């Protein structure tokens, strides 16, 4: 496992369908989900501040905003329920 590759392909295959998509929305398409989710996981695994995320995960603001959005809309709750089942 590399420093910036947190999830295996098998883990990602389970997680990806649980995340919201940007199809049909008027705004710009979402940044790659895997890149952002792995940035969130990396941040929690290492305990680093959001601003210190490696550039390979994209802008830290994007990673932070997506984490905040998923926490507010219940996406993380849904992911946790499926992963525990």
N, C-alpha and C positions, 0 to 999 in steps of 0.2 A: 504494500500500500504506500502510495506516495504521500507527501505532506499535504497536498491539496486535493487528493482523491480520498474522500472519507467513506463513501458508500460503495459496496460492491454492486455489480450490475444486477445481481439477483435481488438485493435489497431495494435498489432503485426501481426495478420492475414492479414491486409490490407498492411502493410509495407513490410513484408517478400518477396513477389513475385517481388518487385521492386529492390531488391538488387542483385548484380552479384553473380554468383556461381563459384566455383573453379573446377567444373567437366570438364575433358578434358584438364586440364593444367598440365604441367610437374612438377610444384612446389608442395610443401607440401599443404595439404588442409587448407582452411581458419579456423581460430578459430571461435567458435560459433558466428554467426552474432548477435543474440539477446544480448548476453553478451556484445559485443563490442559496439553496437548501444546504449544500455542502459548506458554504460560508457560515451559515447559522450553526451548523453542527461543529464546525472547526472552532468557532468562537466559544461555544459552550465547553468543548473538550479542553481547550487550552486556557480559558479564563481571560483571554486578552480583551482589552477594550475594543469596541466596535471600530474605532478609528485606526486600530493597528492590524486589521485584517489584511492578509497578503493581497496584492493586486490581482492575483489569479482568480479571485472570487468576484471580481467586479467592484464597482464603487461601494464603499462601506455604507453610504446612505441608502442605496438600493437594498442591500442585504438587511439593514436595520428596518427599513420601512416595510419590506415584505414580511419579516418576522412579526412586526407589530400588527400588520393587517391580518395575518393568519391567526394570531392570538385573539384578536377582536372578533373575527367572524366565525370562530369555532373550528377552523381547519385543523389546528393542532389537536383539538379534542377528538376529532374524527380520526385523525392519523393514529393517535395513541390507542383509541378503542380497537381499531383494526389490527394494529401491531400486537396488542395484548391478547387478541382472540386466537 
